């Protein structure tokens, strides 16, 4: 632990969280908002996030029922990189910098371990005593750029096989000089009032009851085989469930259509946004998906979820906080169709 953290003695510190992307990583960082708020109810908690993922944080913005995040600071790096030579890009960057530097932070907690997020730490307004905490080492199968350590004054060593939620809690606990908050204190993600108030999304062709099948992911090796998806789909369709194959780009849409042709009455829905995904997932009787962001969204919303691991370690992102989540398969050991079918039927009403 750094002595810097011991010097901070504020009952209402100003805290900046830096977790820019991606969807699953942002979700697994949410519990530290609850952890911080439980111990520092009057703290100011701000969060810098890629603009594409702002909707993941808005349910935690401070309101009368839950004082969560005070300010979301959108970061447009992905878009800016495509338009570096446009004046508008630099105007937007300096507008971002102005907002970021409008508050002097007592703690900056960076849980991503990448240069882009460490640079945000460097830009943030700090005092000589500000604690800037980040990862001292990589965890297995996660992106990490050692140069990021230059921008921290507290480098936090974590276990190499640390779950994404536990890793964020480790860095936060170190920054505040707290005992490590572990799994005995179950992580929280969204307020119950929010999850219970989600309205079912009306999508053309969608019929109740339905099961969402998130079959695609950014890395091909993490996919489950088409034959297995078809076997699962046929089993569910035979039991009266509409099987839904969402997609995120043209290639995924084509694959969804191929799968749907082999499953009776299956649906390939129109594209929907992250914001709309909350309601689509809320209306499903079950979500089955590979290790990808939208599958993890179903798990953190507390919905019945089967998470399929094919080429990533289960320990890294498995949903361990609810008995409505089944995790099957593991790295280099994809589950059989029968295993996923049995898990699905066990969770279905």
N, C-alpha and C positions, 0 to 999 in steps of 0.2 A: 504494500500500500504506500502511496506517496504521502509525504507530510503536508503537501499542498491541500489535500482534502480535509485534513484535520484543522487547517486554518479557517475553513469556511464555517461560520457559525450563524447562519441565517435561518430564521423560521419560515421565511418566504423567499427562497432563492429563485433566481432566474435560470432556467434550465433549457438548453437547446439539444434536441435529439436530431441526429443526422442519420437517416436511413433512406436512401434515395430510391432504390428499386431492389428487386423486381416485385411482382405481385405477391408471391409467397413469402419473400423476405420481409416485406413491409408488414404482412399479416403476423408473422412470427415475432415481430418487434413490438406489437401492440401491448402485450402484457406489462411491459415496463412502465407504461403510462399509468396503469392501475397500481403497480407497486409504488411508484413515486407519489401518486396522489394519496394513497393510504397512509403514508408516513409524513408527507409534506402537503397537507391539504391547502395551504395558502401559496404554494409555489406557483410561479409562472412557468408553464411548460409549452414550448414552441417546437415545431417539427419541420425540418426541411425535407421535401420529398419531390421526386420527379412528378411533373404536372399530370402525367397519365394516371397516376395513382392517388390523386387527391381525394377521389370519391371513397377510397378505403378508409380515410381518416375522418371524413366529415361527421360520421355518427358519434365520434368521440369529442367533437368540439364542445366546449363548455356550454351547458344549458342548465335549466332549473333542476333537472333530475340527476345529472351527473357532471361534475366539474372535471373534465378530462384535459383535452388539448386547448390551450388558449388561442394559439395562432398557428395556422398551417401556412408555410412559406413555399409556394410552388417553385420548382427548379426546372428550367426548360432546356437542359443541356442537350438532350437527344435532338431536339428540333434546331437548336442554335448551331450545332455542329454541321448541319446540312446547309446553313445559310451564313457562314462566317463572314462573308464579305458584304453583307447587307447592313445598311445603317440601322434598320429596324431591330436587327438582332442585338447590336451593341446597346441600343437604347433600352431594350428589354433586360439585358444583362445588368446594366447599371441601375435600373429600377429594382431588380432583384437585390442587388448589393445594398441599395439604400434601405430597403425593408430589413434585410438581415442585420444591418449595422445600426438600426434604430433602437436596439436594446443592448445593454452591456450584460453579458451572461456570466454567471458564477460557475456554471458547469456546462461543458459541451461534451456530449456523450455520442461517440461515433462507433456504430456497431457493424460496419460493413467491411472495413479494412481495405478499401480501394483508394487510389490516388484522387479520383474525382470527389469522393466524399471527404477525404482529408483536406482537400483544397477549400471546401466549404468551411471546415473548421478554421482554416487560416484566415478566411475572409471575415468570419464572425467577429463582432466587437467584444473584446475581453479586457479584463484588468490584469495586473501582474500576478494576482493570486488565483485567477481562473483555472480550474481544473479542466484539461482537455484530455479525455480518456478514450483510448481506442485499443484495438487488438495488437498484442505483441507477437502473435504467431498465427499461422494458418490453421484452420481445421480441415480435416480430410475431405476431399471432394468439394471444396468451396473455393471460390475465387479469393485471392489475397495478393496484395502488392506490398512487399516489405517497405518500399520507399514511403508509404503512408505514415510510418512510425515517426518520421522527421517532424510531423506536424502535431504530435501529441506530447504532453509533458507527463502523462501517466500511461504507460504501456502495460496492458493487462494480459497475462499469460492464461490461456484457457486450455482445457483438455482437447486433444486432437480429435476425439470422437464425441464432441459436444453437440447436443441437439440445438437447433437454431434458436429456440426460445430460451434455453438455458444459457447459451452463449451471450445473448443480449443482457440477461439478468446478471451474468458474471461481470460484464463490463460496467453496468450500472452500479452494482453493489460495491465494486472496487472504487469507482469514482466518488461515491458518497461515504466511503469508509464504513459500510454496513456489512454485517454477516451475509454470506451468500444466501440469496433466496432460492430455494431448490424446489423440487417437484412436490414436496410435502405441502407446499402452498400452491394449490392448483392455479394455473394461469387463467386470467380472464381476458376476453377480447372485445366484445361489444356489449353494451347495456341490454339487459333482458327486455326493457321496454322497447328498444329498437328492433330486436329480432322478432318479438311477438307482434309488432305493428306492421311488419312487412306485408305488403299487398301482393297477391299473386299477379304475375305479369301475364297479360293477355297476348299470346303469340298466335298468329294464324296457323291453324291446324293442330294446335296443342290441345290434348284431351286428358282429362283426369281419369284414372290415376296414371302418372307417368314417371319414368326413371331416366335421369340424365346420365349419359355416357361420355365422359371427357376422354377421348381416345388419343388426342394429339398433344404433342409437347415439342419444345424447341429442339430437343436432341432426339434423333431417330432411335437411338439405342434404348431410350427409356419407354418406347412404345410397347404395348402388348400386341400380340399377333392378331391379324384380321380374323383368322379362323376362330380364335378364342372369343373375340367380340361378337361374332356371328352366333356362336354356340350360346353365349350368355343372352344375347338378344332374343333368340328363338325361345329359350326357356322362359324369359320374362314375358314375352308376347303371348306365349301359350297360357300364361296365368292371368292374362287380362290387362297387362300393363303396356302402355304406349312407350316404346323405346325411342329416345330422342338423342340424336347425334349432333351436338353443336360443333361449330368450326370458327376459326379466327382469320383465315386467309384462303386464297383461291385453291391452293393445294389441299388444305384441310377440308374444304368444302367438297372437293372431288372425292376425297376418301370417305367422307361422311355419306355421300350419295352412293358410293359402292357398297358400303356396309348396309345402308338402309334398303337397298334392293334385295338383300338376302334375309331381311327380317320382316315378317308380316306387319303391315300397318306402321312401320317405323317412320319417324319424322326427321327431316333435315330442316331445322328452323331458320328463319332469317337471322342475320348477324345481330348480336346484341352487345351493348356496352358493358363495362364493369359495373356501372351504376345499375343497369337493368338486371345484371346477373344476380344481385341480391334477391330480387323478387322471383326470378326464374328458379333459383335454387330453393327458395322458401316454399314454393308450390310443389316441389317434387316429393314423391314418397321415398325416393332414394337417389343418391348420387354415387356413381361408380366412376373412378377415374385414375389415370396414371399420376405419377408424381409431377404435378403441374399446379399453377396458381389457383385455378378455379376449383380444383378438387380440394385444395387446402382451404379455400373460402367456405365450402360446404362444411368442412370439419370445424372451423372456428365459429361458424354460426350455430354449431350444436345440432346439425341436421344428420340423419342417418347417412353414413358415408363409408364406402369401401375404397381404401387407398391401395393402389396396385404399384408395387415396386419391382422393376425389371433390371435396371442398370444403375441404380443409385441406392445407397445404404439406407435401410429403413430407419435406423437410429437417428438420422440427420433431421428428418421432418415429420416423423410419424405422429399421428394424433393420439396422445396418451392421456388426454384430460377428460374423456367422456366414454361411457360404455356403448355409445351409439356410433363409435368409429371402429372399424375393423381394418387392420393393416396386414396385407398379405404379400408374400414374395419378399425378395431382398436383392441386393446387388448380385448380378450374374446368376440369379435364381428366380426367374419369373414364376408366378403361381400358375397352376393348371386352371383350365376352364372350370373344372368341377369345384376347385377350391373357392373360386370367386363366386360361382353360382351358390354354393352352400352359405357363404358369408352374406350374400345378398338376400337370400331367402330368410336367413335368420334375423335380418334387420327389417324386412318388409312387414307391414301390418297383416 
